[in-house]
Amino acid sequence: MIRKSMFVSTAALLLALCAVPAWSQATLASVTGKVTDGSKPLVGAKVVITNNDSGRQYSMKTDKKGEFEQIGFTRSTNYTLEVFNADGQSVFKRSVAITNERGEKDNFLIDISNPDATNLGMNSQGTGGHKQTKEEAAQTAKQKQELEAIKEKNKKAESENTLIAQLNPAMQSQNWTAAEPLLLQLIEINPARWEYVQALGNAQFSQGKYDDAVASYEKGVSVAQNTTDPKADAAKIKAGLGQMLTNEGNAYLKLKKNPEAIAAYNKAAELSSNPGVAYFNICATQYNTGNMEGAVTACDKAIAADPNKADAYFIKGSSLYGNGKLDAQNKYVVPPGTAEALNKYLELAPDGTHAADVKAMLEAVGAKIETTYKERKKK
């Protein structure tokens, strides 16, 4: 009696963590403005904005509409804006904040005839003898509150930038023990940044902290799904969700929690624009747990997503081979499609890691072994 045997080595799982790019720091800001004297535009006026922290000055002239524009400012609440008329006399001076985000501008509306009036982006430290009305005083108080909020936001941004400057080299050198506490601090400062949580999960996974990694990926998925930022890149979020769920599945596998891993991979496949990796991981997991039918189903999905994935054909062929039976003549009969899947592996990877196992299985069932693939590839 022919003994049923398997010429298959354990299928290797694809546990590829997505790379985390270096994060950039705060972008440079830009301003626009208009200078008037009452209702008339002030033409040819010199506008000087000074960064009080660095001493750097930005000088502009107003055009025929009294307007000016400049880019390249560092975001800060500690600027001084001063306007000089055509005779070089200072006619307006005010402390200002420049805090705009990418693609936006701070807009300064300046009326030198009313220097204490509250204008967008300015506080009430102007010159001149105008006495504020109650409405202006209320507006000034509101503006001070807004300025304090901006200062607090900038303080956090500065802390965030400092941590990013420390984190990037740690990530690039794969110093995960150094990266983890930095990422925890970044998440505390900016809990809405799901990329930080994803990176934390990757750092924990790389250190073998698989339970922590699972918790981080779950949190990252939740943060990403609940993003309310109107500027958020929907495609980037979707890709990030797929990556986190795939890596969560990888962590579950390390914890030997195969059902949880498969569930995570299935979620990843639903979200990913390229679900081949997730389906292949399901295919390999099902095979390694002895679920040959489940492995074939998942392998077919992986092949549909990536027809050139040689290992998917190997696992499919191996799973079909494992479901073979002995017939009345004691011959080992395999399900349809077995030889085709195995030969497809040889076509794609004639010198692949599993080539010897594939040939042994084909020989065991009396199937033809295609030997011309290697020569075809050379041509």
C-alpha positions in Angstrom: 0.0 0.0 0.0 1.3 3.3 -1.0 1.8 5.5 2.1 0.2 8.9 1.9 3.0 11.5 2.4 3.6 15.2 2.1 6.6 16.7 0.4 5.9 20.1 1.8 7.9 22.4 4.1 5.9 24.7 6.3 4.8 27.8 4.4 6.5 31.0 5.5 4.2 33.8 6.4 4.7 37.3 5.0 5.2 39.5 8.1 6.3 42.7 6.4 5.8 45.8 8.6 5.2 48.9 6.6 8.0 51.4 6.8 7.3 54.6 8.7 8.6 57.8 6.9 10.4 60.6 8.6 8.0 63.4 9.6 8.6 66.9 8.6 8.4 69.8 11.0 6.4 72.9 10.9 5.9 74.5 7.5 6.7 78.1 6.7 3.9 80.6 6.9 2.8 83.4 4.6 1.0 86.8 5.0 -1.0 89.2 3.0 -2.3 92.6 4.0 -3.8 96.0 3.0 -2.9 99.4 4.4 -5.4 102.2 4.3 -5.7 105.7 5.6 -9.4 105.8 6.3 -11.0 104.6 3.1 -8.0 105.4 0.9 -5.3 102.8 0.1 -1.8 103.8 1.3 0.4 103.4 -1.8 4.1 102.9 -1.6 4.1 102.4 2.2 6.9 100.3 3.7 5.7 97.4 5.8 8.3 95.8 8.1 7.6 92.6 10.1 10.2 91.7 12.6 10.6 88.3 14.3 11.4 89.4 17.9 12.9 86.0 18.8 15.4 85.9 16.0 15.7 89.5 15.0 15.0 88.7 11.3 13.1 91.4 9.4 10.8 91.1 6.4 10.3 94.3 4.3 7.5 94.9 1.8 6.0 97.8 -0.1 2.3 98.3 -0.7 1.1 98.4 -4.3 -1.4 100.8 -5.9 -4.2 99.1 -4.0 -2.3 99.4 -0.7 -1.7 95.7 -0.6 1.3 93.6 0.3 2.3 89.9 0.5 5.3 87.9 1.7 6.1 84.2 2.4 8.7 82.4 4.4 7.8 83.3 7.9 8.4 80.9 10.8 5.1 80.4 12.7 5.3 82.4 15.9 3.2 84.7 18.1 6.2 87.1 18.7 6.3 89.4 15.7 6.1 93.2 15.4 4.5 94.8 12.4 5.4 98.5 11.6 4.2 100.7 8.7 6.2 103.7 7.4 4.7 106.2 5.0 6.5 107.5 1.9 8.4 110.0 4.0 9.8 107.3 6.2 7.7 108.1 9.2 6.3 105.3 11.4 2.6 105.6 11.2 1.5 102.2 12.7 3.1 99.7 15.0 1.6 96.6 16.5 2.5 93.2 18.0 1.2 90.4 15.8 1.1 86.6 15.5 1.7 84.6 12.3 0.4 81.1 12.8 -1.2 80.0 9.5 -1.2 76.4 8.3 -0.1 75.0 4.9 -2.1 76.6 2.1 -3.5 79.4 4.3 -2.4 83.0 5.0 -2.6 85.5 7.8 -4.4 88.6 6.5 -3.6 92.0 8.1 -6.1 94.8 7.6 -4.4 98.1 8.7 -6.1 101.5 9.0 -3.4 104.0 10.1 -6.2 106.5 10.8 -7.4 104.2 13.6 -4.3 102.4 14.9 -6.1 100.9 17.9 -8.8 99.2 15.9 -8.8 95.4 16.2 -7.6 93.9 12.9 -7.3 90.2 12.0 -4.1 88.7 13.5 -3.3 91.7 15.8 -3.5 92.4 19.5 -4.2 95.8 21.1 -0.7 97.0 21.7 -0.8 99.8 19.1 0.2 103.5 19.2 -2.1 106.5 19.1 -4.6 108.2 21.3 -7.9 106.6 20.1 -10.1 105.5 23.0 -11.6 102.1 22.5 -15.4 101.7 22.5 -17.0 98.9 24.5 -17.4 96.9 21.3 -13.7 97.3 20.5 -12.7 96.5 24.1 -14.8 93.3 23.9 -13.2 92.4 20.6 -9.8 93.1 22.0 -10.4 90.8 25.0 -11.6 88.1 22.7 -8.5 88.5 20.6 -6.3 88.2 23.6 -8.0 84.9 24.4 -7.4 83.7 20.9 -3.8 84.8 21.1 -3.3 82.8 24.2 -4.8 79.8 22.5 -2.5 80.3 19.6 0.5 80.5 21.9 -0.5 77.3 23.6 -0.9 75.6 20.2 2.5 76.9 19.1 4.0 75.7 22.3 2.7 72.2 21.6 3.9 72.4 18.0 7.4 73.3 19.2 7.4 70.4 21.6 6.1 68.1 18.8 8.9 69.3 16.4 11.5 68.7 19.0 10.4 65.2 19.6 10.1 64.5 15.8 13.7 65.7 15.4 14.7 63.1 18.0 12.5 60.4 16.6 13.5 60.4 12.9 17.1 59.2 13.4 15.9 56.6 15.9 13.4 55.2 13.4 15.9 55.3 10.6 18.4 53.4 12.6 15.7 51.0 13.8 16.5 51.9 17.4 13.0 50.8 18.6 13.7 51.1 22.3 14.6 54.8 21.8 11.7 55.4 19.5 8.9 54.0 21.7 9.0 56.6 24.5 9.3 59.4 22.0 6.2 58.1 20.2 4.3 57.9 23.5 5.1 61.5 24.1 4.0 62.5 20.6 0.7 60.7 21.0 0.1 62.5 24.3 0.7 65.9 22.6 -1.2 65.1 19.4 -3.6 62.1 20.1 -5.4 62.7 16.8 -2.3 61.8 14.7 -3.0 58.2 13.9 0.4 57.8 12.2 2.1 58.2 15.5 0.0 55.3 17.0 0.8 53.1 13.9 4.5 53.8 14.3 4.2 52.9 18.0 2.7 49.6 17.1 5.4 48.9 14.6 8.1 49.8 17.2 6.5 47.5 19.8 6.1 44.6 17.3 9.8 44.9 16.4 10.7 44.5 20.0 8.5 41.4 20.4 5.9 43.3 22.5 3.1 41.7 20.5 0.2 42.3 23.0 1.2 46.0 23.2 1.4 46.1 19.4 -2.1 44.7 19.1 -3.4 47.3 21.5 -1.7 50.1 19.6 -2.9 49.0 16.2 -6.5 48.8 17.5 -6.2 52.3 18.9 -4.6 53.5 15.6 -7.5 52.0 13.6 -10.0 53.8 15.9 -8.2 57.1 15.6 -7.9 56.9 11.9 -11.6 55.9 11.4 -12.7 58.8 13.5 -10.6 61.5 11.9 -12.5 64.7 11.6 -9.8 66.8 9.9 -11.4 68.1 6.7 -7.9 68.3 5.1 -7.2 64.6 5.8 -6.2 62.5 2.9 -8.9 59.8 2.6 -6.7 57.5 0.4 -3.8 57.8 2.9 -6.1 56.9 5.8 -7.5 53.9 3.9 -4.0 52.6 3.2 -3.0 53.2 6.8 -5.9 51.2 8.0 -5.0 48.3 5.8 -1.4 48.4 7.0 -2.3 48.5 10.7 -4.8 45.7 10.4 -2.3 43.6 8.5 0.4 44.2 11.1 -2.2 43.5 13.8 -2.8 40.1 12.2 1.0 39.5 12.2 1.1 40.3 15.9 -1.7 37.8 16.6 0.1 35.1 14.7 3.2 35.7 16.9 0.8 35.2 19.9 -0.5 32.0 18.3 -4.0 33.5 18.0 -4.8 32.3 14.5 -8.5 33.0 14.4 -7.9 36.6 15.5 -5.1 36.9 12.9 -7.4 35.7 10.1 -10.1 38.2 11.2 -7.6 41.1 11.2 -6.3 40.0 7.7 -9.9 39.8 6.4 -10.6 43.4 7.6 -7.3 44.5 6.0 -8.3 42.9 2.7 -11.6 44.8 2.7 -9.9 48.1 3.1 -6.8 47.7 1.0 -6.6 48.8 -2.6 -4.1 45.9 -3.0 -5.4 43.1 -0.8 -2.9 40.5 -2.1 -0.7 40.6 1.0 -3.7 40.2 3.4 -5.1 37.3 1.4 -1.8 35.6 1.1 -1.3 35.8 4.9 -4.8 34.2 5.3 -3.8 31.5 2.8 -0.6 30.7 4.7 -2.3 30.8 8.1 -5.0 28.5 7.0 -2.5 26.1 5.6 -0.3 26.0 8.7 -3.4 25.3 10.9 -4.5 22.4 8.6 -7.5 24.1 7.0 -6.7 23.1 3.5 -10.1 24.2 2.0 -9.8 27.6 3.6 -6.2 27.9 2.4 -7.2 27.2 -1.2 -10.0 29.8 -1.1 -7.7 32.4 0.3 -4.9 31.5 -2.1 -7.3 32.0 -5.0 -8.1 35.5 -3.8 -4.4 36.2 -3.3 -3.7 35.0 -6.9 -6.6 37.1 -8.3 -5.0 40.2 -6.6 -1.5 39.3 -7.6 -1.2 36.7 -10.4 2.6 36.7 -10.1 2.7 35.6 -6.4 4.6 32.3 -6.8 4.2 31.3 -3.1 0.4 31.6 -3.4 0.5 28.9 -6.1 2.8 26.8 -4.0 0.5 26.9 -0.9 -2.6 26.3 -3.1 -1.0 23.3 -4.8 0.2 22.0 -1.4 -3.2 22.4 0.1 -4.9 20.5 -2.8 -2.2 17.8 -2.6 -2.9 17.4 1.1 -6.6 16.7 0.3 -5.7 13.8 -1.9 -7.0 10.3 -1.3 -6.0 6.7 -2.1 -8.2 5.1 -4.8 -9.2 1.4 -5.1 -5.9 0.6 -6.7 -4.0 2.3 -3.8 -3.0 5.2 -6.1 -2.9 8.7 -4.5 -5.4 10.9 -6.4 -5.3 14.6 -5.9 -8.1 17.1 -6.6 -8.3 18.9 -10.0 -6.0 21.9 -10.3 -3.2 20.5 -8.1 -0.7 19.9 -10.9 -1.6 23.2 -12.6 -1.0 25.2 -9.4 2.3 23.4 -8.7 3.6 23.8 -12.3 2.6 27.5 -12.2 4.9 27.9 -9.2 7.7 26.4 -11.2 6.9 28.8 -14.1 7.2 31.8 -11.8 10.0 30.5 -9.6 11.9 27.7 -11.3 14.8 28.1 -8.8 12.5 29.0 -5.9 12.8 27.9 -2.3 10.0 25.3 -2.8 11.0 24.0 -6.2 12.3 20.7 -5.0 9.1 20.1 -2.9 6.9 21.0 -5.9 8.8 18.5 -8.2 8.5 15.8 -5.5 4.7 16.3 -5.3 4.3 16.3 -9.0 6.3 13.1 -9.3 4.4 11.4 -6.5 1.1 11.9 -8.4 2.5 11.0 -11.8 2.0 14.5 -13.2 4.2 16.0 -15.9 6.9 18.2 -14.6 7.5 21.2 -16.8 11.3 21.7 -17.2 11.4 24.4 -19.9 10.5 27.4 -17.7 14.0 28.2 -16.7 15.2 28.2 -20.3 12.2 30.4 -21.3 13.2 32.9 -18.6 16.7 33.1 -19.9 15.4 34.0 -23.4 
